[in-house]
Amino acid sequence: MPESRVLPRRGSLSTTIVVATALGLIVPALIVGVALLGVRDPQAARASLLSKLDARLELLAGSVPELLWNLDTVGIETLAGAVARSPDVVHVSVHDLTQGVPLVERAFPERHTGESYRGEREVRRRGQLIGRVTLELDDHLEQEALTRQRGTYLATVGVQLLLSLLLVLLALHARVVNPVRRLGRFARAIARGRFDVEVPRGAGGQEIERLAEDLGHMQVSLRQQFATQAELLARLRGLADTVPGVVFQLEHSADGRWTFHYVSDAARRYLGFTPQALQDDAQCFFSASDPGDRHAVRDALAQSSAQGLPWQQDFRSAVAPAGGESVAADDADALDDAGTHWLHANALCRREADGTVRWHGFLTDVTRQRRDREELATHRLHLEELVAARTQALTQATREAEAANRAKTAFLANMSHEIRTPLNAITGLTYLMRRQSQD
């Protein structure tokens, strides 16, 4: 199974849709609320307060002329008290132009809790200006009414929003979330290799049904692909197991961990460990090598990793098969004189972008080749010694033959001289005797 990549977690679909729906409902409500309660209603409240102030001033200015002309303080007090009974009145006063101070004045500073609005009106009697009235109102009543109105609006909008969200959530779970969850469980089952799981259908709208159909097609396609890959992997494993050696894939991660991603079954014979044991703990490979070669093996791998060159090295491995088995009978001939296997590593090195280094290669037993080379070297050395001895003997014989030849030459020369002297005498006597006989 291919390793799945873990995706970063994000918010759920239901949460996203609920939040989007809430925002879609809240934003217009806020816009309307701000337009109504934040802009229009405060302006309307201020206009209402100003209108109320004008109406009361008009009423007061129209009621007080006769009382002010007659300086009826009691009547003016009664009239001002009637106006002051309203809780929004902060100050009311009636001025007589003949006096520098107000004739009647009522002030209620404890009612001043908000913004106040002040107004004045002239008091005339038969067209003659005789005084003026002053009235000041506080807007806390209008603000309280506006606050209650805002609360009512927010409560109404909140209830509507909750009901809308509840309906959206119910519809979302029924038509989207639950079907998507079932499809997600189906996809996870496929990811685990369970291709017999039935595709969930009839759970959502057209889009969900189309997604279910697509997942069904993907299930069929993946089933065929995995079957093909399994068949191909079985063939490759079979080929790897028939190779005279250990086929492996070794990885050295950036954090220093060693891992065997694949080891053929021949590891039992050459290294004494099962493939599963090597894949569980790659340090078994180094412990299987001869103590005298472990540092050399690590150094060779480090050099191959640093330079990106193939890893090619001979090292010794004491055969100790897993489970305490002894060395196989047909492997006994392959041991050298010290009872040790010699292995040859040949692997290509490849460095990944994240710093991980992988070696793809094989291990072969070269014990017999090394033994044959050592024997050949021994025979060659013996042959060289034999040739040297024979050459020396031949040289000595040549020297003796040359000495004998020189002795022979000297002997023949001496003999020729010794024989030639008496022959001369014999030849002369023969000549004389022949002449005498002719005479």
Secondary structure, DSSP 8 states (H G I E B T S, - for coil): ------------HHHHHHHHHHHHHHHHHHHHHIIIIIIIHHHHHHHHHHHHHHHHHHHHHHHSHHHHHTT-HHHHHHHHHHHHTSTTEEEEEEEETTSSSEEEEEE-GGG--S-EEEEEEEEEETTEEEEEEEEEEETHHHHHHHHHHHHHHHHHHHHHHHHHHHHHHHHHIIIIIHHHHHHHHHHHHHHTT-TT-----SSS-HHHHHHHHHHHHHHHHHHHHHHHHHHHHHHHHHHHHHSSSEEEEEEE-TTS-EEEEEE-TTHHHHTSS-HHHHHH-THHHHHHB-TTTHHHHHHHHHHHHHHT--EEEEEEE----GGG----GGGGGGS-TTS-EEEEEEEEEEE-TTS-EEEEEEEEE-HHHHHHHHHHHHHHHHHHHHHHHHHHHHHHHHHHHHHHHHHHHHHHHHHHHHHHHHHHHHHHHHHHHHHHHH-
